[in-house]
Amino acid sequence: MASGLFLAVLCGCAPPEPAGPTGVWQAEPEFQGAAGRVVLEILEDEEGQLGARLGMPDLGVHGLAMGPATLQGSELQAGPFRLTFDPAAGTLKGDLPEALVPVHRIAATFRRVASAAPVPEQEPEAPPLEPAWTYDAGAAIWGGVAADDSGVYFGDDSGMVRSLDLDGTERWRFAAEGAVRGRPSFAGDDLLVLSDDGRLYRLDRSNGETVWVAEVEAPRTRIAYGESGYRYDHQSAAPVIAAGAIYLGTASGALLALDAASGRIRWQFEAGDSITGNAAVADGVVCFGSFDGFVYALDTADGALRWKVDTGAPVPSSPAIHDGLAIVGSRSYDLFGLALEDGAIRWRSYLWFSWIESSVIIDGGAAYLGSSDAQLLQAFDPSSGARRWSADTGGSAWATPAVDGEVVYIGTAGVAGYMVDHRARFLALDREQGRVLGAFSLEPRGDEPVWGFSSSPAAARGRVFVGGLDGRLYAFDRP
């Protein structure tokens, strides 16, 4: 008796679909106007046992083993997926599992495809960026860099705060008693620096001498990257100064308002978990996010709660204020445009399968934002959340981008042993189209679990400055 495939060849028709669920299935679910792609491969071994593999092509995930699969009646269980198999319709249907989409309930319909071959990762086609100079600090630089027309300011994991001139010559150094994981902030002629020793320092920007010191929280002992209990809470909030007050979030979950002249605490508000992003201040409101999943808005005068919005997942990043909106990302994969007046969600933009660790920077009517697993730098319309362009960065773009003229900069971290190849780069891109203008790559030096750039860069006088996890400060000329 002729096989189904032989008969199909004779009649010129397509071969029949397998009776069971084996094969390659792809879904393109949509949520909030954005589409994602998910691939399931259901396999059968020689003993008739089913197994499953997962692909997320947009992230570069292909053939990720999920263990055995089972089919009971029409119900297919494949790893965290619970799907209904309909042979007549040729579909697998169900909600995407929480392991992939942690907050929202999103339905997906999978249909058979011939294959889902991986797309090779491409290096950016751009001239290499070469450092104008580097400075060896001797300890990892996680926190952001600050720069003005005369110098560069940064802290490192040894607790050392340094000022260099724009050509890389050290001007002064100050030793705190704990790591500095946040960006130094300007306060008139001074510098504000938060340390893991629990103190906020106000330093003279010209010479590093102490103006005052404020005890803001208990000293902090950090969990190292990759160790049990690590929450990717590698950054600290930076102080924000407005109208004679300093607003600062702490690892203990307090938002503090301090007198800028003396460092005395005026009031404090207790959120439900750590605050690792900077506050934003406008129109008598101070806005910030917390690891408890909420975005808060307080009255600047007394810290009274005006509103809070539950994003459903930690908010490690900093809001940016634009035209009455607080724009902030969450690990729910959402970027929100919240009305500063009452917290109403004016718009929401979804970034499939990726935490939003980066903070938005707004410049020239555009918003720029990095991502985590999506490995993207994206440009948005800050009034609507509409995407203008996306560029592949090749690594975890946790930092806040910097904009200088027609160029936007961001660094990425490489991560070892991860399901997706993440590489460490520093990138310069055309801000209008996202075209890569130059790229500088770093390779791991040994068995370090993470390397490259987590620091937010700063630009001044045609140069951009960024700290490396290798303990070096890098300076690049504008391409």
Secondary structure by P-SEA (a helix, b strand, c coil): cccaaaaaaaaccccccccccccbbbbbcccccbbbbbbbbbbbcccccccbbbbccccccccccccbbbbcccccccccbbbbbbccccbbbbccccccccccbbbbbbbbcccccccccccccccbbbbcccccccccccbbbbbccccccccccccccccccccccccccccccbbbcbbbbbcccbbbbbccccbbbbccccccccccccccccbbbbccccccccccccbbbbbbbcccbbbbbcccccccccccccccccccccccbbbcbbbbbccccccccccccbbbbbccccccccccccccccccbbbbbccccccccccccccccccccccccccccccccccccbbbbbcccccccccccccbbbbbccccccccccccccccccbbbbbcccbbbbbbbbbcccccbbbbbccccccccccccbbbbbccccccccccccbbbbbcccbbbbbbcccbbbbbccc
